[in-house]
Amino acid sequence: MPHLAVFGAGPALGLSAALRFGRAGYSVTLIARNPETLERLRARLAAEEIEVDVLLADLTDDARIDHVLAELRAGHGLADVVIYSPGDVSRLPVDALSLDADTLRSWLPINLTTPVRIMHALLPAMSARGSGAVLIAQGGSVREPQAALASSSVPQSALLNYLHSIDQQVRPSGVRVGALLITRLIENSAAQQLFDSGRFATVEPDDIRRVHPDVLAEDLFAMATTDAEVERAA
């Protein structure tokens, strides 16, 4: 049975992706830092008769990430597909003019160094096997910069460059890496809840387009199972 691991699993994109792959015959591991959220997601997948387990991890904790990667390998072997889709809204982004070097450094783990850590651990073995996919959910501001989102988009832009670079080395062996560049507000996400509660009061509601996470999950499935390009706009 092929296996999917979702880092940063939540009730929007993470759940939809897990359901999409699970219905296609994948077993699933959900990885996130909130045990209550993980249990709700586990129950939802189990209700669909999808084989699922959960692992606790703060995606900014290098030691914990290494431990989870070891647990994942011990329990399921080398994953077939890995999706990295954290939806951290514990703090608001910092605009470009306010972003100093120390502040930027604090945004690097979840937006750059942790996904690189995961890929560095998995891609050599995937390449040796001749199959696998690692997909990253990113904001569209990596291609269309927005000053207000600089703290996340600057390191994510570096990650996108890394994905293009690593693709040159792993694609010939049958491994796919990619970025889903999401330009719309994901329904059912923590970001949507913040927006609807008025946290972004300066933004007019009509200025924000929305997308159901099931639509994005279809994009991720296509990227994992076809000879897709590194970037896909969503």
C-alpha positions in Angstrom: 0.0 0.0 0.0 1.5 3.4 -0.9 1.9 5.9 1.9 1.3 9.6 2.3 2.8 11.7 5.1 1.3 15.2 5.7 3.5 17.6 7.7 1.5 20.4 9.2 -1.8 18.6 8.8 -4.9 20.7 9.6 -8.7 20.7 9.0 -8.5 22.3 5.6 -5.8 21.4 3.0 -4.2 18.7 5.1 -7.5 16.9 5.6 -8.6 17.2 2.0 -5.3 15.9 0.8 -5.4 13.0 3.2 -8.9 12.1 2.0 -8.0 12.4 -1.7 -5.0 10.2 -1.4 -6.7 7.8 1.1 -9.5 7.2 -1.3 -6.9 6.4 -4.0 -5.6 3.6 -1.8 -2.9 5.3 0.3 -2.3 4.9 4.0 -1.8 8.2 5.7 0.3 9.7 8.5 -0.7 13.1 9.8 1.9 15.2 11.5 1.1 18.3 13.5 1.6 19.9 16.9 -2.0 19.9 18.2 -3.1 16.5 19.6 -6.8 17.5 19.6 -6.7 18.5 16.0 -4.9 15.4 15.1 -7.4 13.2 16.8 -10.3 14.9 15.0 -8.6 14.4 11.7 -7.7 10.8 12.5 -11.3 10.0 13.3 -12.5 11.7 10.1 -10.2 9.5 8.0 -11.0 6.4 9.9 -14.7 7.0 9.3 -13.8 6.7 5.6 -12.0 3.4 6.3 -8.6 5.0 5.5 -5.6 3.5 7.3 -4.3 6.4 9.3 -1.9 7.2 12.2 -0.7 10.5 13.7 2.6 11.9 15.0 3.1 15.0 17.2 5.7 17.5 16.1 6.4 21.2 16.2 7.7 22.0 12.8 10.2 24.4 14.2 11.8 21.8 16.4 14.7 20.1 14.5 15.2 17.3 17.0 11.5 16.4 16.9 11.4 16.5 13.1 14.3 14.1 13.0 12.5 11.8 15.5 9.3 11.9 13.5 11.2 11.1 10.3 12.7 8.0 12.0 9.3 7.0 13.4 7.7 7.4 9.9 10.4 5.3 8.3 10.2 2.6 11.0 6.4 2.4 10.8 5.8 2.7 7.0 9.1 2.4 5.3 10.0 5.2 2.8 7.0 7.4 2.2 5.7 7.5 -1.4 4.3 11.1 -1.1 5.1 13.8 1.4 3.1 17.0 1.6 4.3 20.0 3.6 1.4 22.3 4.3 1.7 24.2 7.6 -1.0 26.7 8.3 0.6 28.5 11.2 -1.4 31.7 12.1 0.0 32.0 15.6 1.4 35.4 14.6 0.7 37.9 11.8 3.2 38.4 9.0 5.7 41.3 9.1 5.9 43.8 6.3 9.0 44.3 4.2 10.0 47.7 5.7 9.6 46.4 9.3 11.4 43.1 8.7 14.9 43.2 10.2 17.4 40.3 10.1 16.6 39.0 13.5 12.9 38.9 12.8 13.4 37.2 9.5 15.6 34.6 11.1 12.6 33.6 13.3 10.5 32.9 10.2 13.0 30.6 8.5 12.3 27.3 10.2 8.7 26.7 9.1 9.1 28.5 5.8 12.5 27.2 4.7 14.8 25.2 6.9 12.4 22.5 8.1 11.2 21.6 4.6 14.8 21.5 3.4 15.6 19.2 6.4 12.8 16.9 5.5 13.8 16.7 1.8 17.4 16.2 2.6 16.4 13.2 4.8 14.1 11.6 2.2 15.1 12.5 -1.4 18.3 10.5 -1.6 16.4 7.3 -0.7 13.6 8.2 -3.0 16.0 8.7 -5.8 17.7 5.4 -5.1 14.2 3.7 -5.2 13.3 5.5 -8.4 10.0 7.0 -7.2 8.4 9.5 -4.8 7.1 13.0 -4.5 7.6 15.9 -2.0 5.1 18.7 -2.5 5.1 22.1 -0.7 2.1 24.3 -0.2 3.2 28.0 -0.6 1.6 31.4 -1.0 1.4 33.0 -4.4 3.3 36.0 -3.1 6.6 34.0 -3.8 5.9 35.0 -7.5 3.9 38.2 -7.0 5.5 39.9 -4.0 3.3 41.6 -1.5 5.1 43.9 1.0 2.7 42.9 3.8 3.7 39.2 3.6 7.5 39.6 3.4 8.3 37.6 6.5 6.9 34.5 5.0 7.3 35.1 1.3 11.0 35.9 1.4 12.1 32.5 2.9 9.4 30.8 0.8 11.0 32.3 -2.3 14.3 30.8 -1.3 12.6 27.4 -0.8 11.1 27.7 -4.3 14.5 28.3 -5.7 15.7 25.2 -3.8 12.9 23.1 -5.3 13.8 24.1 -8.8 17.4 23.3 -8.1 16.8 19.9 -6.5 14.3 19.0 -9.3 17.2 19.1 -11.7 18.9 16.3 -9.7 16.0 14.1 -8.8 13.6 14.2 -11.8 15.8 12.0 -13.9 15.4 9.2 -11.3 11.6 9.5 -11.3 11.2 11.6 -8.2 9.0 14.7 -8.2 9.3 17.9 -6.1 6.9 20.7 -6.4 5.2 23.8 -5.0 1.5 24.5 -5.1 1.3 28.3 -5.2 -2.0 29.2 -3.6 -3.3 32.7 -4.3 -6.7 32.3 -2.7 -8.0 32.0 0.8 -8.5 28.4 1.7 -12.0 27.7 3.0 -12.2 26.0 6.5 -8.6 27.1 7.2 -7.3 29.0 10.3 -6.5 31.9 8.0 -10.1 32.1 6.8 -11.3 32.1 10.4 -8.9 35.0 11.2 -10.1 36.9 8.1 -13.8 36.4 8.8 -13.3 37.5 12.4 -12.1 40.9 11.2 -8.4 40.4 11.9 -7.6 41.9 8.5 -10.1 44.7 8.7 -8.2 46.8 6.1 -8.9 44.2 3.4 -12.2 44.4 1.6 -14.1 41.1 1.6 -14.6 41.2 -2.2 -10.8 41.5 -2.7 -10.2 38.0 -1.4 -11.0 35.0 -3.6 -11.6 31.7 -1.9 -11.0 28.1 -2.8 -12.2 24.9 -1.3 -9.4 22.7 -0.1 -10.7 19.7 -2.1 -9.8 21.7 -5.3 -6.2 22.1 -4.0 -6.1 18.4 -3.0 -6.8 17.5 -6.6 -3.9 19.7 -7.7 -1.6 18.0 -5.2 -2.7 14.5 -6.3 -2.1 15.4 -10.0 1.4 16.8 -9.1 2.3 13.6 -7.2 1.1 11.2 -9.8 2.0 12.8 -13.2 5.1 14.3 -14.8 4.2 17.8 -13.5 6.2 20.9 -13.6 7.8 22.2 -10.3 5.3 25.0 -9.9 1.5 24.9 -10.2 -0.6 28.0 -9.6 -3.8 27.6 -7.6 
